[in-house]
Each structure stands twice: as structure tokens, then as C-alpha cells.
Amino acid sequence: MFSRAPQQQANTPAPFYEKVKQAISHQIATGVWHPHDRIPSEAELVAQFGFSRMTINRALRELTDEGLLVRLQGVGTFVAEPKGQSALFEIRSIADEIASRNHQHRCEVQFLEETQASAAQATALNVKEGTRIFHSLMLHYENDTPVQIEDRCVNAALVPDYLLQDYTATTPHAYLSLVAPLTEGEHIVEAVRATPQECELLRIKEQDPCLLIHRRTWSASHIVSHARLLFPGNRYRLQGHFMS
């Protein structure tokens, strides 16, 4: 059950989705729910509040965008680990980005394997060459259009169950955010041409420009993963928001 959140001072009643956000935020702020706790499902929240599923979904989506919740498709919604206040940018799951546009996300797993770190992978993860790591390659779709190739290597010692997850139901980003909460991140962005194999996966021509993001994430002082994220240039826009 929800405890009562503080009432708004303004006379204008809050939209229904804002009331849901306030109630959930209050549960987190007052310590009723702790980081990694699973919150009630959408269906349970519909029953508790009496609002539509669309209203509940919007509230959960906005709280996820704000960093208070982590949503794992097919698993549930969890209270996020508090973020450091010095974060300079936000790292979001591609599934959440696509959902925010009211489009459908799906993922095709090309491979998911245990291997030994090559020289490049070892440098990216700051481990010794030959260290046991996990390597995955996935193709993300927005509706029926391929929009991202995700080539990721993961420190197996930090995330031992990485290979056991169903990445058609969740995303590596969402799972890693839950089990190894992000404390630091690094983005390197460049314009590139895709390889013939990548062009085939993305259904683009070899001369089409692409955007490549190298993303490394840390939990505490350890590098958890390095991802090579390749987007067709005409299907992705890099956007940031800064405040002084």
C-alpha cells in the first residue's frame, strides 16, 4: 500500500500521471522502497489507483527517464540506485528511447558467448589480455526497422550471470544497470562507414554514413562493459540537454 504523499500547494489538481509519479517518488524518498526493490506491476498500480494503464505507463516511463526507476521488459520495474550528482550526461536504454516515441522495440541476438579478451577488449575493460569475458552482438529494431547494432564486451567477474538473461525481453543496458549500478560513463562519438556485414544487418548501402558511439560504463571503480553502438546516420539523432 502507498503512504499518502504531500498534497500540492497549488489549487490546480495535478494530472493523474503526476499523482502516480508523486506517490511512487514519495515511497522512494521516505525509504519505504529501497534501491533494487521491485515495485508493483502496471496491472497492480491500475487496481490501486483506478487510473488507466496508459496513465500508469506514462508515470513509470517518466520516472525511468528521470532515473528513479529501472524497467526490465518481462521482469518488472525496480527502484534505481541513486545517481551521483556529478553525472554529465544520461545513458538510456534504446528500448526506453523507442518506447518514449510510442514505437515498438525488439531485439535479435546474433550471438552471446564466453571468450577470452583480445588485446583491444582487454584495453577497453582494463583487464589482462586473455581474461575471461562475455561478448554479445545484438540488432535492435524500432518497429520493423533495424536502428542499432550493439557489440558489447562485459567483465565476467563483475556480472557472472550476463549470459543467462533473455535479451529479447530486456536489454543489456537495463540488466547491467540493475546488477552493477552505473557510477561513471564515457562516450566517444565518431562518423564511420559500416562494414559490408553491418550494412546487411542495418539494410543500408555501403556509402551510407553511420554514427558510432563507444560507450564504457563503470560501477564503483571497475569498468563493467564496453559497447560499440552503430546507428545508420539517417535513423538517429544525438541530443543533449545542459543547464548552467
Disulfide bonds with the S-S distance in Angstrom:
none
